[in-house]
Amino acid sequence: ITAGLIAAAPFAVRASDHADAPLVESDQAADIADIYAFLDPNNNSNVVLALDVHGFIVPGENGNLSGFDPDVLFRFNIENTGDAAPDKSILITFDPQTSRSQPQTAHVSIVGTKKAGTVKFTAPTTVGSNTSTNPTDPTVTTDATSGVSFFAGLTDDPFFFDIPAFNRFVGSVLGGSPDISLLSRGRDTFAGYNVQMITLSVPASLLTGSAGSVVGI
């Protein structure tokens, strides 16, 4: 699975994975963490697409770090013809944050197909909570014309991974004695941290092309 995240700067940021890429280590707002794509469990005719940025937000900073950077263009590339090149894109930008207690306005559009003209709408973000927990009533906007639903806000980081154990395992491999038991600690480096999440539920008909049900994200 591949995805592109383009910063409004003279260079393109291709991917990062939780601060792994030195280029975005100092630009957390453009530091992509993960990409997710799966059938919507509530409606299997839709596909859920999600990306998150700015990981390792401690719950105590929910109210201060929930805003999305208006200088970053977030983009899902869609490949549906089998040639490993993007055929359309879902673009998301955000207006500047004017108040910590008010939502930002997100601009969502799908470009690159004849159907793209019908998919262009705005939606509010979910305001970050001033408490240590995320809101239980997230703001989800569904575009009446296209059927695309949109959410943007803080969530618990859904990724599960033990970074120290992985680094130790890599060290054992490089040392010539691979020790897979190093990966069995059962610890989650991302436990207890929030992340800025952008999620859409998109009708599959807006994503598919000549490759049929095979779609690359």
SVG drawing of the C-alpha trace seen along z (x, -y; Angstrom):
<svg xmlns="http://www.w3.org/2000/svg" viewBox="-28 -33 55 50">
<polyline fill="none" stroke="black" stroke-width="0.4" points="0.0,0.0 1.4,-3.4 0.3,-6.9 1.5,-10.4 1.5,-13.3 2.4,-16.6 3.5,-19.5 3.0,-23.0 6.8,-23.5 9.3,-23.1 9.6,-19.3 7.3,-16.3 7.0,-14.2 6.4,-10.6 6.0,-8.7 7.3,-8.6 5.8,-6.1 5.9,-7.9 8.9,-10.2 11.0,-7.7 11.8,-10.0 14.4,-12.7 12.9,-15.1 9.7,-15.5 11.1,-14.8 10.9,-18.5 7.5,-19.0 5.1,-16.9 2.0,-18.3 3.2,-16.7 4.6,-13.5 2.5,-10.7 2.1,-7.8 0.0,-5.1 -2.5,-4.5 -5.5,-2.2 -8.0,-0.9 -10.8,1.6 -14.4,2.3 -16.8,0.2 -18.1,2.7 -21.4,0.8 -21.8,0.7 -19.7,3.1 -20.4,1.1 -18.2,-1.6 -14.4,-1.6 -12.9,-3.3 -9.8,-5.2 -7.8,-6.7 -4.4,-8.4 -3.0,-9.8 -0.3,-12.4 1.4,-14.0 1.7,-11.0 2.6,-10.7 0.2,-13.4 -0.3,-13.0 -3.9,-13.1 -3.2,-16.2 -2.5,-18.1 -5.7,-17.1 -7.0,-20.7 -3.8,-22.2 -2.7,-19.8 -5.9,-18.9 -5.6,-21.4 -4.6,-20.4 -1.9,-22.4 -3.5,-24.6 -0.2,-24.6 -0.3,-20.8 -2.2,-19.2 -3.3,-15.6 -3.7,-13.3 -4.9,-9.7 -3.7,-8.4 -6.1,-5.9 -4.8,-3.3 -7.5,-1.3 -6.1,-0.4 -3.4,2.0 -0.4,-0.1 0.8,-1.1 0.3,-4.8 -2.3,-7.1 -5.5,-7.4 -7.3,-9.8 -6.7,-11.5 -8.7,-12.5 -7.5,-15.9 -8.0,-17.3 -7.0,-20.8 -7.9,-22.7 -8.7,-26.4 -6.6,-27.9 -7.7,-27.3 -9.3,-30.4 -10.2,-29.0 -9.3,-26.0 -13.0,-25.6 -14.2,-25.8 -13.8,-23.3 -11.7,-23.9 -13.2,-23.7 -11.9,-20.9 -12.2,-21.0 -12.6,-17.6 -12.4,-16.8 -11.9,-13.9 -9.9,-14.7 -8.8,-12.8 -12.1,-11.3 -15.3,-12.3 -17.1,-11.6 -14.8,-14.0 -17.0,-17.0 -19.7,-15.7 -17.4,-15.2 -16.4,-18.5 -17.6,-19.6 -16.6,-21.2 -16.9,-19.7 -16.1,-20.7 -13.4,-18.9 -14.0,-17.3 -12.9,-19.8 -10.2,-18.4 -11.3,-17.8 -9.9,-19.7 -9.9,-16.5 -7.6,-13.5 -10.1,-11.6 -11.2,-12.0 -14.8,-13.1 -17.4,-10.3 -19.5,-12.1 -17.2,-12.7 -18.4,-15.0 -19.0,-13.0 -20.2,-14.8 -21.8,-12.9 -21.9,-14.7 -25.5,-14.2 -24.4,-14.2 -21.6,-11.7 -22.3,-9.7 -18.8,-10.3 -18.5,-10.5 -15.7,-12.5 -14.1,-12.7 -11.0,-14.6 -9.9,-14.8 -7.9,-13.2 -8.1,-9.5 -6.2,-6.9 -3.3,-5.8 -4.6,-2.4 -1.2,-1.2 0.4,1.6 4.1,2.0 7.1,2.5 9.8,0.2 12.5,1.0 12.0,4.8 12.1,4.3 15.3,2.4 16.9,5.1 15.7,7.8 17.3,5.9 20.5,5.7 20.4,9.4 20.0,10.0 22.8,7.7 25.0,9.4 24.5,12.7 22.3,14.3 18.6,13.5 16.6,13.7 12.9,13.6 12.1,13.9 13.0,10.2 9.7,9.5 7.5,11.4 7.4,8.7 3.8,7.8 4.4,4.1 2.8,1.3 5.0,-1.8 1.9,-3.8 -0.3,-2.9 -1.7,-5.9 -0.9,-8.4 -3.3,-10.1 -2.8,-11.0 -4.5,-13.4 -6.7,-11.2 -8.4,-11.8 -11.0,-9.2 -13.4,-8.9 -16.1,-6.2 -16.2,-6.3 -18.6,-4.4 -16.5,-1.8 -18.0,-3.0 -16.0,-6.2 -12.8,-4.3 -12.9,-1.4 -11.8,-1.5 -10.8,0.9 -9.1,3.2 -12.4,4.0 -12.4,4.6 -8.6,4.3 -7.8,0.9 -4.4,-0.5 -4.2,-3.2"/>
</svg>
